[in-house]
Amino acid sequence: MLERSDAARGGHEGPLGRGGLGGKAFPQDRGDPGGSPPRGQHSEQATLDLLAAGKLEVKGRLVDASNATLYCTIPGGNGGAGSPPVRGGSPGGFGGAESPPKRGGSRGVAPPGYMACVYKPIAGERPLWDFPVGTLAGREVAAYAVSRAAGWDVVPPTVMRDGPFGPGMCQLWIDHDPEVDLIALSRRTDHVGLRDMAVFDAVVNNADRKIGHLLPVADGHLYGCDHGVCFAEDYKLRTVLWQWRGKTLPRRSVEALRRLNAQLTEGNSLAAELAGLLTASEIDATRLRIETLLEQRVHPYPPADWPAVPWPPI
């Protein structure tokens, strides 16, 4: 029995608007990086190396996920209070199937000397009628590549690797700040990280941006997770972030789009990386979305013929 994804089919590429209100670039909501994942080039590469080559130790499963989503630790991380933030873990959640981490928790999952991560094996992906079988993990890695190339940093470090249940994606687990009201955050218009995420979603054609996929960390930075249903050729943008629809893109977004456009030129690094994760037609569609955003300089409008918000929205 094939399950329908949260994506809804619409016309190819969809409307991006004709004009719109003048946009405003807001101050960045970031403070001292503190305990958040390291964002320097060297430290990020070290994280990627550990995610790609470290020994995965499965400790639990996220039972609310539609695809097999396993909570793992990798020896070699700092762990404990000094570890990279842990995505959605519950206090004391480390420790096997009896206490798997839950989304929306707090710190303290990874023990000292370990890095916490999510492992989604391709073998655990449920078939979808509108996305090719076995491609969701690659789309998650592609989303990270686009986020990194643009300088948005909205997707945690993510790699494709082999694991206990075969090849799949492996992503650094992010501990969101439990003090942040996610519903209120999703409605803000003055959060630059949230606006970056809205532009990112338009580029990758995200069909499933729910409120629960927002991961704000204590320093004010914002990450997102669950990008398996992105990069479709048809216009499938479904999101809770429509507050800027039709409004002029801020300068920082235009600059990020220009960087992406340059790096997607044939022979450049991003184009080569995506070639191993997406089809040629999906990469062409991504390039066209970027070019259209640069040409029209506005946030896209919702599709007219399908629901524009994923269900459930949280």
C-alpha positions in Angstrom: 0.0 0.0 0.0 1.6 3.2 -1.1 1.4 6.2 1.3 0.9 9.6 -0.1 3.5 12.1 1.0 2.5 15.4 2.5 3.3 16.9 -0.9 0.5 17.8 -3.2 0.9 18.0 -6.9 0.6 21.3 -8.6 1.8 22.9 -11.8 5.5 22.7 -12.7 7.4 25.3 -10.7 4.3 27.2 -9.7 3.8 31.0 -9.4 6.4 33.0 -7.7 4.4 36.2 -7.9 4.4 39.4 -9.8 5.7 42.2 -7.7 4.9 42.3 -4.0 5.6 44.6 -1.0 9.1 45.8 -0.2 11.0 43.5 2.1 13.2 44.3 5.0 16.3 42.5 6.1 16.1 42.0 9.9 19.1 41.7 12.3 20.4 38.2 12.7 18.9 36.4 15.7 22.2 34.7 16.7 24.3 35.2 19.7 27.3 33.4 21.1 27.4 29.9 19.5 27.9 28.4 23.0 26.9 24.8 23.0 25.4 24.7 19.5 27.0 22.6 16.7 30.3 24.1 15.6 29.9 26.3 12.5 33.5 26.9 11.6 34.6 25.2 8.4 37.2 23.0 10.2 34.9 21.9 13.0 32.0 21.3 10.7 34.2 19.1 8.5 35.3 17.2 11.6 31.6 16.6 12.5 30.9 15.4 8.9 33.9 13.1 9.0 32.7 11.6 12.3 29.1 11.2 11.0 30.4 9.5 7.9 33.0 7.2 9.3 32.2 6.8 13.0 30.7 3.6 14.4 26.9 3.9 14.7 25.4 2.5 17.9 21.6 2.3 17.7 20.0 3.3 21.0 16.4 3.9 20.1 13.8 4.7 17.5 11.6 7.8 17.0 8.2 6.1 17.1 6.4 9.2 15.8 8.3 9.3 12.5 6.7 7.9 9.3 9.9 6.4 8.1 12.4 4.4 10.1 14.3 7.0 12.2 16.9 5.7 14.6 18.6 7.6 17.4 22.3 6.7 17.5 25.5 7.6 19.1 28.9 7.7 17.7 32.1 7.3 19.8 34.4 10.2 19.5 32.1 13.1 20.2 32.5 15.4 23.2 29.2 14.1 24.7 27.7 15.2 27.9 27.3 19.0 28.6 29.9 19.8 26.0 28.5 17.8 23.2 26.8 19.1 20.1 23.1 19.9 20.9 20.9 16.9 20.9 17.8 17.1 18.7 14.6 16.5 20.5 16.1 14.2 23.2 14.5 13.6 26.6 16.5 13.8 29.8 18.1 10.4 30.4 16.8 9.2 27.0 20.0 7.5 26.2 19.9 3.8 26.8 18.2 1.5 24.3 14.7 0.7 23.2 13.2 1.2 26.6 14.0 4.9 26.6 14.2 6.2 23.0 14.6 10.0 22.7 11.4 11.9 22.0 11.1 15.1 19.9 10.7 18.2 21.8 12.9 17.3 24.8 16.0 18.8 26.4 19.7 18.2 26.6 21.5 15.3 28.2 21.0 12.4 25.8 24.5 11.6 24.5 26.9 10.2 27.2 30.4 11.7 27.5 32.7 10.9 24.6 29.8 10.3 22.1 28.1 12.3 19.4 24.3 11.9 19.0 22.8 11.6 15.6 19.8 10.4 13.5 20.2 7.5 11.1 17.5 6.9 8.5 18.2 3.8 6.5 16.9 3.7 3.0 15.5 0.2 3.7 13.1 1.8 6.2 11.6 4.4 3.8 7.9 3.9 3.1 6.9 4.0 -0.6 5.3 7.3 -1.7 3.2 7.7 -4.8 4.9 11.0 -5.8 8.5 10.4 -4.9 10.7 7.6 -6.3 11.3 4.7 -4.0 14.5 4.8 -2.0 15.3 8.4 -2.7 14.4 10.2 0.6 17.8 9.9 2.3 19.5 11.3 -0.7 17.2 14.3 -0.7 18.0 15.0 2.9 21.7 15.1 2.1 21.0 17.3 -0.9 19.1 19.7 1.3 22.1 20.0 3.6 24.4 20.6 0.6 22.2 23.5 -0.7 21.9 25.0 2.8 25.6 24.9 3.3 26.4 26.3 -0.2 24.1 29.2 0.2 25.4 30.0 3.7 22.0 29.6 5.3 23.1 26.9 7.8 19.5 25.8 8.3 20.1 22.0 8.0 22.3 20.2 10.5 25.4 18.4 9.1 24.2 15.4 7.1 25.9 12.6 5.2 25.1 9.5 3.3 26.7 6.4 4.8 26.4 2.7 5.5 24.9 1.6 8.8 23.6 -1.3 10.7 20.5 -1.5 8.4 22.3 -0.6 5.2 22.9 2.7 3.5 21.0 5.8 4.7 21.4 9.3 5.8 23.0 10.3 9.1 22.4 13.7 10.6 23.7 15.5 13.7 21.0 15.5 16.3 20.0 19.0 17.4 18.6 19.8 20.8 16.0 22.6 20.4 15.5 25.2 23.0 12.4 24.1 25.0 11.8 27.7 26.1 10.8 28.7 22.6 7.1 28.6 21.7 7.3 27.0 18.2 3.9 28.1 17.2 4.7 31.7 18.0 8.1 31.4 16.3 6.5 30.1 13.1 4.3 33.2 12.9 7.1 35.8 13.3 8.0 38.2 10.5 11.1 39.7 12.2 13.2 36.5 12.5 15.9 36.5 9.9 16.7 32.8 10.3 13.1 31.9 9.8 13.0 34.0 6.7 16.2 32.3 5.4 14.4 29.0 6.0 11.4 30.2 3.9 13.7 31.0 1.0 15.5 27.8 1.4 12.2 25.9 1.3 11.3 27.7 -1.9 14.6 26.6 -3.5 14.4 23.0 -2.5 10.6 22.8 -3.1 10.0 21.6 0.4 6.7 19.7 0.6 6.6 19.3 4.4 7.6 22.3 6.4 5.7 21.7 9.6 6.0 23.7 12.9 7.5 20.6 14.5 10.3 20.7 11.9 11.6 24.0 13.4 14.6 23.5 15.7 15.6 26.7 17.5 18.7 26.4 19.7 19.6 28.3 22.8 21.9 30.8 21.0 19.0 32.0 18.7 20.1 30.0 15.6 17.4 28.1 13.8 17.7 24.7 12.2 15.2 22.5 10.4 14.8 18.8 10.0 13.0 16.2 7.9 13.8 17.2 4.3 13.1 13.9 2.6 10.3 15.2 0.4 12.1 18.0 -1.3 13.4 18.6 -4.8 10.4 17.4 -6.8 10.1 18.8 -10.3 6.5 19.8 -9.8 5.6 22.7 -7.6 5.0 21.1 -4.2 5.8 23.8 -1.7 3.8 23.1 1.4 4.8 25.1 4.5 3.6 27.0 7.6 5.9 29.9 6.6 3.7 31.9 4.2 3.9 35.2 6.1 6.2 36.7 3.4 4.3 35.6 0.3 4.6 38.1 -2.4 7.0 40.3 -0.5 10.3 41.5 -1.9 13.3 39.2 -1.1 15.8 40.9 1.3 19.3 41.6 0.0 20.8 38.7 2.0 18.5 36.2 0.3 19.4 37.6 -3.2 23.1 37.2 -2.4 22.5 33.7 -1.2 20.6 32.8 -4.3 23.4 34.2 -6.5 25.9 32.0 -4.7 23.7 29.0 -5.3 23.2 29.9 -8.9 27.0 30.2 -9.5 27.7 26.9 -7.7 25.1 25.0 -9.7 26.9 25.8 -12.9 28.0 22.6 -14.6 31.4 21.6 -13.3 31.1 23.4 -10.0 31.2 21.6 -6.7 27.6 21.8 -5.7 26.4 20.6 -9.1 28.8 17.6 -8.9 27.6 16.8 -5.3 23.9 17.0 -6.2 24.5 14.8 -9.3 25.1 11.9 -7.0 21.9 12.5 -5.0 19.2 13.8 -7.4 18.2 13.2 -11.0 19.4 15.6 -13.7 15.9 16.8 -14.2 15.5 17.5 -10.5 18.7 19.5 -10.5 17.5 21.4 -13.6 14.2 22.2 -11.8 16.2 23.4 -8.7 18.3 25.7 -11.0 15.1 27.0 -12.6 13.5 27.8 -9.2 16.7 29.7 -8.2 16.7 31.6 -11.5 13.0 32.5 -11.2 13.5 33.7 -7.6 16.4 35.9 -8.8 14.3 37.2 -11.7 11.2 38.0 -9.7 12.8 38.9 -6.4 9.7 38.0 -4.3 8.8 35.2 -1.9 6.6 32.7 -3.7 2.8 32.5 -3.4 1.0 29.3 -2.3 -0.2 27.0 -5.0 -3.8 27.8 -6.1 -5.0 24.2 -6.7 -3.7 22.3 -3.7 -3.5 22.8 0.0 -0.5 25.0 0.8 0.0 23.9 4.4 1.1 20.3 5.4 -1.3 18.3 7.6 -1.0 18.2 10.5 0.7 21.6 10.5 2.5 20.7 13.8 
